[in-house]
């Protein structure tokens, strides 16, 4: 709760007699932003903050809706509007921004938290705006392709750049991504607030019936996203004797898709189902070439899984000395490292313990405290203006 803050007169108070902040936050149900938003909203409501969660893009799945409805007092609003990074035209993004701004005003928001910063470029909001740089097309392109952005992506990057300049504060989940964002857009680095993840209550349950005999390898995430680089793990799986299981969608909302040949695809799983697989202490692998944070890695580390990760700046920042690092496109290196760890229980146990210890520093409570500090700075003092030109 923010005891030093009060809401303007006339605003409804969800907690009778208590001064509260009414937070309006955007999320989408496509990837890690959903988990980030839900964990943050749950902790905010526990601290006395009233939260409206506006869902952009595709409707949440049934298990996602159940998780959201379990948060007491959360106002969940699926808006049925386009995501900025899947929209085909600027006009679609303008329409989304206008609807989000209108809903924030209807909700009586005191503060707006945009997980889609481009929207700040296209609408006037009724309250101060904080945005989080979770990912963007320009930094994705820089990590994945040579040369300048093509026109279809350049207009999207321009909206993001304008959104960054207009918000009252800009956050990033890692220092490495903050620096990449600053260099790409010519702005001062965003304020760093590492992500956190809440452990599912039933994480200690057994792995599902029919699970591979331990040890086995596991990965999870948006398998269709080139930045996650599942193709390297697919090639690595062909070189390995033990199975490499992959949880996640094979088709994305932007028509991207991935057809594994050697990975054992489990399809999209709920958070609880992923937790059950992680309870088997697999060797968790990620060959991502572009990963601003990596909530899937954090979940695996929290479960005590040994980590074999791509050698990229964000993973080095978060997991240095708590993981084995391999060049992102070295499928032979991934296969060798995974099988080496699988063959040595002592190494597997040591890596798992180191990963769990590191994961304990990336908690939802710490994330919420950092976000609340940014809120305080905006609401009680001059704007941070982290998105202003450097």
Phi, psi and omega in degrees: 000155178253084188296338182274357183250147173231156178269156179301152180301141178093348179282141178291141180250117181289338177248108188304126175080358183251133175289126183228163171261134175259110184260132175246117185236138174265144174217172167224161186260017187274324185211219188292341179297328177298311180297316178302311183295319181291315179297318180293317180297318180298316181290324178297315180296326177295333181265011174091009178270133174277130186236128167252125182251113181261121184264122176261156176079205184302151177299142174299151176289172181298318180291328175293319178296320178299317180296320180292317182291342179283349180275113186295126176087356181287132175262103183262127183229092170293123188262345179065036181243165183288146167284146182297326185273354173249350180298146181272337182222160175299325182300323177299318181292322176301318179296318178299314181299319180296318180293318179298316179297319180294317180294324178296320178292318178299325181284348183073040186292138171265338180209142181243127181247106182263121170268003170236084189299336181301333182297333180294342181281344194237005181209153172264125183259157187277356185209168176303150185240126169250137179235156177241128175275088178278325183184165175198162185293327183290315178289327175299313181298318180299327180278338190249335189222151170276160172084179184285163176297139173288160184305324183295334178262334184297320180293329177291316179297324178296322176295317178299315180301316179294320176300316178302321182288334187267339184288160179280335175203146181234130181246160176218147183280346178217156176295320181300318180285328175299317180292321177295321179295316180298317181292322183290320187254359179065038180240168173290150185300139174298159175289133185268122173228102182300145175292161173225168180218133177275135180286133174300146184296331185256028183300333183280002181288167180291159172293158185299156176302138180085007180294155179295148176295140180288145359278155173215168180250155188212146171216159182209151177143194179280091186295336180286340184281119180304327181298333178283342170059043179295341180297324176297317179292327177297317177292323178297322181300328179292340183265355190251153175274323181278154183286148174241108184267144183229122178254131177147162179293141176265346179235136181256170181289349180257020178077359175290147178208163182220132180241096182292146177254332186234333173296147173267105184281130177259356185073186178287130180242152173290164176304320181294321179291320175300318180299324180292322176294319180293336178297340177280006179052053175289170169277119185266129182239140169219123179256024186306138171265336179225115182204098180298333175215286180105075180294329178298320177296318179298318178300316181295318179297319178299331179275000178083024179280142169292139186250131170238111192234157174292147183273082178236159188303320182294317180294323176298317180300316187276324194234013179304134182070009175232016181202165169263134183247135181229146176303139189305326184257012182269083182296323178296321178296318177297315181299315181296314182296316181297315182289327176297314179294319181298328185278349185234097181304327181292316178295318181298317180293319180295314179297320179297320179293320179294321179295317180297318180298319179292320181300330181294348176271348181251073184259161175296324180297317179292318177300313182296320178299319179293320178293318178298324178296322176294320176301313181301316182299323180284319187277339185244358181214188177294151181305145178291327180049048178294341181269005179287154180303144180289000000 
